[in-house]
Amino acid sequence: QVQLVESGGGLVQAGGSLRLSCAASGSIHSINFMGWYRQAPGKQRELVARIVSGGSTNYADSVKGRFTISRDNAKNTVYLQMNSLKPEDTAVYYCNFRNAFGPTDYWGQGTQVTVSS
C-alpha cells in the first residue's frame, strides 16, 4: 500500500511563494501519473499541474507561468513550486499518484494554502 504525505502549505501574502512536497512511501513502480489538484470552498476539485512518466508536464491555464511541477524519482517525491501567488490560489491542495491505465490511485491528505491580499 502506498501512502502519500504532503507538506509545505501555509499562509502567504499575495505575490509570495510556497513549495509543496508530496512524498510516497511504498512501491510506486506502477505509477505513471503524478499530479496536484486543489479544491476551494464551494468549488469542485480541479487539476492544477501534472507530470507523467516520460517527464511531460501540463498546467491549468490559471497557473501557467507561475507554478512548476517537478519530481525526484530517487525520493519518490513530487513538488509544486508556486510563485506570484494570488488570493484566488487559496485552496486545499492534494497530490495524486496513479496509473492512468489501471485502478491504482492514491491521494494525499491535503494541505491548506492561504494567500492573503
N, C-alpha and C positions, 0 to 999 in steps of 0.2 A: 504494500500500500504506500502511495506517495503522499507526503504532506508538504504543503506549501506554507511558508512563513514569510509574511510581509513586514517591512519596516520602512521608516523614513517619512511617514506622514507628519503633519503638524500644521501650525498656524504661521502664515507668512503674509507680509504686506504685498499689495499689488506691485508687480514688477520684479518681485523676488524669485528665488529658485528653490527647488527641492529635488532630491533624488530618491526615488522609491526603489526598494530592493525586494526581490521575491526569491527565496532560496528553497530548493526542493530537496527533501530527504527521500532516500529510496531510489530504486532504479527507474530512470526515465528514458530507457533506450527506445521505447515505442513512441516517444513524444516527437511530433514534427511541427507543432504549432505552439507558440508562446505569445500570450497577449495580455494587454492591460485594458480593463474595462472600468467604467465609472458609472455611478448612479447618484444623481442629485435628488433631494427630497421632491416627491411628487412626479418624478420623471422615470422613464424606462432606463434600464441599464444600456449603455452604449459602448461600442468598441472604440478605444482611443488609439491604440497602436498594436501592431503585431509584427512578429518576426518568425519566419518559417525555417525549416531545416536547412535550406540552401543559403540562408542569410538575407533573403529579401525582406524588406520592411514596407509596411503601409501605415498611413496615418489618417485619422479623421481630419476633414478639412479645417475644423476649428482649432486644431493644434499644430498643423503643419508649419514648420519653420521655428516652432517654439519647443516642441518635445522631441526627444530622441530615445528610441528603444535600443537596447543592446543586450548582449548575453555573454556570460563567461561559462563556457562548457565545462571547464575543469572544476568549477564551483557549483555547477548545476543552478546557476543564478541568472535571473533576468532583471534588468534595470530599466527605469524610466526616468530620464533626466528631464526636468520640467523647468523651463526658463520663461522669463517675461510672463509670469503668472497673472491671471486676471480673476476678478471675483467670480466670474461665471465658470471658472475651473473648480470651484468648490464642490466637493462630492466625496463619496466613499469610493476608493479605488481598489479594484480587485485584480489579482493576477490569475491567469488561466493557462494551464498546460494541458494539451490534449493531442490525441491522434485524430487528424482531420478525416481519416478514412475508417475509423473504428470507434468503439464505445468508450475508450479511455478518455477521461475528462476530469481534471482536478481543478479545484478553486482554492484560492487563499481566503483568509478570514476577513479581509478588507482592512483598509487603513484610511483614516479620515484626513482629507486635505481641505484646509480652510484658508481662503485668500481674502484678506480684508482690504477694503477700498481706502 
